[in-house]
Amino acid sequence: MTQSAPHPAPERRHWMAVLARAEAQAITALLAPLPPLPAHEKLRPPETGLVMVRGRAGGDGTPFNLGEMTVTRCAVRLGAQVGHAYVAGRDKQQAELAAVLDAALQDPARHDALMDAVITPLAARQQSAREAEARRAAATRVDFLAMQTTR
């Protein structure tokens, strides 16, 4: 089994994942009380397309094509930083907001304020939603070993 190298920017990977899962309205609401971000240049305007989703099966992890998924991507320049975003679905506003925030978060002058005001609350909401879903799933769990011993 091959080992992959660690991601060169794990913090950026984290905020990009949070932004990709967040809805545009939630991002906009968290940005509202902050000073507005400067104008950005669209390097690649939001565009929607398809990507192939791959899965792995079996004990050896043989890859297979699971199917296609709609994604929207965007790339922007904000000062010296370039931001990118790929989001599931067709929400062009979400893709552009995520790309702008990716660029802004790379700027040391804005990084801490945006992490505290936008990324941390979004990540907390997403974690609480995952935990709630896990609790709902756990409530329907069946312990087959226990059923076998009651016969």
ZICOR-V667454 format. One record per backbone hydrogen bond with DSSP energy under -1.0 kcal/mol. NH is the residue of the N-H (numbers start at 1). CO is the residue of the C=O. If there is no record, write none. Layout:
BEGIN
nh = (NH	NH)
co = (CO	CO)
END
This chain:
BEGIN
nh = (13	14	15	16	17	18	19	20	21	22	27	28	29	30	31	32	34	41	43	44	47	49	51	53	55	57	62	64	66	67	69	71	72	73	74	75	76	77	78	81	83	85	87	89	92	95	96	97	98	99	100	101	102	103	104	105	107	110	111	114	115	116	117	118	119	120	122	123	124	125	126	127	128	129	130	131	132	133	134	135	136	137	138	139	140	141	147	148	149)
co = (9	10	11	12	13	14	15	16	17	18	23	24	25	26	27	28	31	77	75	75	73	71	69	67	64	62	57	55	53	53	51	49	87	47	85	44	83	41	81	78	76	74	72	70	90	91	92	93	94	95	96	97	98	99	100	101	104	107	107	110	111	112	113	114	114	115	118	119	120	121	122	123	124	125	126	127	128	129	130	131	132	133	134	135	137	138	143	144	145)
END
